Amino acid sequence: MNGNKSIASGTFLTGVLMGGLAGAAVALFLAPQSGQETRQQIRQKGIELRGQAEDTLNEAYARVEAVAADMRRRAADFQAQGQVILEEGQRQLAQAVQETKKAAAVAASQES
């Protein structure tokens, strides 16, 4: 469930960045200033947005790594629990075999 929230927040942040980029581009193109000033502002906004996108991507990677580490830990826990259950089942089976052998030996000695 936390994975879905992380993906949703990452998608939301990506949408915000894309919307910000589109809004900035429209504002710059409609602003009453020279072409050189507009190009400079576009370059500056591009640099800023690139930095923000890199930060968002790094955060998303960190979240993905955290989720993956949690999943690995849980898998190891399940594996350990499965091993305990398997060993207990083997112990019970061995005990049942021993009891069956004893019962068979007692039954065979009573027949004789």
C-alpha positions as CSV (number, residue, x, y, z in Angstrom):
1,M,0.0,0.0,0.0
2,N,2.9,2.4,0.8
3,G,4.3,1.6,-2.7
4,N,1.1,2.9,-4.3
5,K,1.4,6.1,-2.3
6,S,5.0,6.6,-3.3
7,I,4.1,6.0,-7.0
8,A,1.1,8.4,-6.7
9,S,3.2,11.1,-5.1
10,G,5.9,10.6,-7.7
11,T,3.4,10.9,-10.4
12,F,1.9,14.0,-8.8
13,L,5.3,15.6,-8.5
14,T,6.1,14.9,-12.1
15,G,2.7,16.4,-13.1
16,V,3.5,19.5,-11.0
17,L,6.9,19.9,-12.7
18,M,5.5,19.4,-16.2
19,G,2.7,21.9,-15.4
20,G,5.2,24.4,-14.1
21,L,7.3,24.0,-17.1
22,A,4.4,24.6,-19.5
23,G,3.1,27.6,-17.4
24,A,6.6,29.1,-17.4
25,A,7.0,28.7,-21.1
26,V,3.6,30.3,-21.8
27,A,4.3,33.2,-19.5
28,L,7.7,33.8,-21.0
29,F,6.4,33.8,-24.6
30,L,3.6,36.1,-23.7
31,A,5.7,38.6,-21.7
32,P,6.4,41.9,-23.3
33,Q,10.2,41.8,-23.5
34,S,13.0,41.4,-26.0
35,G,13.8,38.0,-27.6
36,Q,17.2,37.9,-26.0
37,E,15.7,38.5,-22.5
38,T,13.1,35.8,-23.2
39,R,15.7,33.3,-24.3
40,Q,17.8,34.0,-21.2
41,Q,14.7,33.5,-19.0
42,I,13.9,30.3,-20.8
43,R,17.4,29.0,-20.3
44,Q,17.3,30.0,-16.6
45,K,13.9,28.3,-16.0
46,G,15.2,25.3,-17.9
47,I,18.2,25.0,-15.6
48,E,16.0,25.5,-12.5
49,L,13.4,22.9,-13.7
50,R,16.1,20.4,-14.5
51,G,17.5,20.7,-11.0
52,Q,14.0,20.2,-9.6
53,A,13.4,17.2,-11.8
54,E,16.7,15.7,-10.8
55,D,15.8,16.2,-7.1
56,T,12.4,14.6,-7.6
57,L,14.0,11.7,-9.5
58,N,16.5,11.2,-6.7
59,E,13.8,11.2,-4.1
60,A,11.8,8.7,-6.1
61,Y,14.8,6.4,-6.4
62,A,15.4,6.7,-2.7
63,R,11.8,5.7,-2.0
64,V,12.0,2.8,-4.5
65,E,15.2,1.6,-2.7
66,A,13.5,1.8,0.7
67,V,10.5,-0.2,-0.6
68,A,12.8,-2.8,-2.2
69,A,14.8,-3.1,1.0
70,D,11.6,-3.5,3.0
71,M,10.4,-6.2,0.6
72,R,13.8,-8.0,0.8
73,R,13.6,-7.9,4.6
74,R,10.0,-9.3,4.6
75,A,11.0,-12.0,2.1
76,A,13.8,-13.1,4.4
77,D,11.4,-13.1,7.4
78,F,8.9,-15.3,5.5
79,Q,11.7,-17.6,4.5
80,A,12.9,-17.9,8.1
81,Q,9.3,-18.6,9.2
82,G,8.9,-21.2,6.5
83,Q,12.1,-22.9,7.6
84,V,10.8,-23.1,11.2
85,I,7.5,-24.6,10.0
86,L,9.3,-27.1,7.8
87,E,11.6,-28.2,10.6
88,E,8.7,-28.6,12.9
89,G,6.8,-30.7,10.3
90,Q,9.9,-32.9,9.8
91,R,10.2,-33.4,13.6
92,Q,6.5,-34.3,13.9
93,L,6.8,-36.7,10.9
94,A,9.9,-38.4,12.4
95,Q,8.1,-38.7,15.7
96,A,5.0,-40.2,14.0
97,V,7.2,-42.7,12.1
98,Q,8.9,-43.8,15.4
99,E,5.6,-44.2,17.1
100,T,4.3,-46.2,14.2
101,K,7.4,-48.5,14.3
102,K,6.9,-49.0,18.0
103,A,3.2,-49.8,17.6
104,A,4.1,-52.2,14.8
105,A,6.7,-53.9,16.9
106,V,4.3,-54.3,19.8
107,A,1.6,-55.7,17.6
108,A,4.1,-58.2,16.0
109,S,5.3,-59.3,19.5
110,Q,1.7,-59.8,20.6
111,E,0.9,-62.0,17.6
112,S,3.8,-64.3,18.4
